[in-house]
């Protein structure tokens, strides 16, 4: 996946609700259209992040998961 990332956020090891809270804080400090890449290990983040972008003007450009983590590329709205 070749997406230019403006901010990288590694939230490995954090449990709900911290991944979502730290993601919201990061997005608040970014400019519109910038891309935030988030790495999380909390399985609950998959549901939380998708619900969050559905209720905001942000967009998940790409989502990927493997055996160790969940990866999100979020464009700030």
C-alpha positions in Angstrom: 0.0 0.0 0.0 1.6 3.2 -1.1 -0.1 6.0 0.8 1.9 9.1 1.9 1.7 9.3 5.6 1.9 12.6 7.5 1.8 11.3 11.0 2.6 7.8 12.4 1.0 6.6 15.6 2.1 3.3 17.2 -0.4 2.3 19.9 0.8 -1.2 20.3 0.0 -2.6 23.7 -2.7 -0.1 24.6 -6.2 -1.3 25.4 -9.6 0.3 24.9 -10.3 3.1 25.1 -6.7 4.5 24.8 -6.1 3.7 21.0 -9.2 5.7 20.0 -8.6 8.5 22.4 -4.9 8.9 21.3 -6.0 8.7 17.6 -8.6 11.5 18.2 -5.9 13.7 19.9 -3.5 13.1 17.0 -6.2 14.0 14.4 -7.1 17.2 16.3 -3.5 18.4 15.8 -3.4 17.6 12.1 -4.5 19.7 9.1 -7.5 18.6 6.9 -6.6 16.0 4.3 -3.5 14.9 6.1 -3.0 11.1 6.6 -2.6 9.4 10.0 -1.3 5.8 10.1 -2.2 4.0 13.2 -0.8 0.7 14.4 -2.9 -1.0 17.2 -2.9 -4.4 18.9 -6.3 -4.1 20.6 -8.8 -6.2 18.8 -11.6 -3.8 19.8 -9.9 -1.0 17.8 -11.3 -2.5 14.6 -14.9 -1.9 15.6 -14.1 1.4 17.5 -12.2 3.0 14.6 -14.8 2.1 12.0 -17.7 3.5 14.2 -15.7 6.6 14.9 -15.1 7.5 11.2 -18.7 6.8 10.4 -19.7 9.4 13.0 -17.1 12.0 11.9 -15.8 13.6 8.7 -12.7 11.5 8.7 -12.1 8.6 6.4 -10.3 5.2 6.6 -8.4 5.1 3.3 -7.1 1.6 4.0 -7.4 -1.0 6.7 -5.2 -4.1 7.2 -4.7 -6.6 9.9 -2.3 -9.4 10.4 -1.5 -11.8 13.2 0.2 -9.2 15.4 -1.6 -5.8 14.7 -4.3 -3.7 13.1 -3.2 -1.0 10.7 -5.3 2.1 9.8 -4.6 4.9 7.3 -7.0 7.7 8.3 -7.5 10.9 6.3 -8.5 13.8 8.4 -11.7 15.4 7.2 
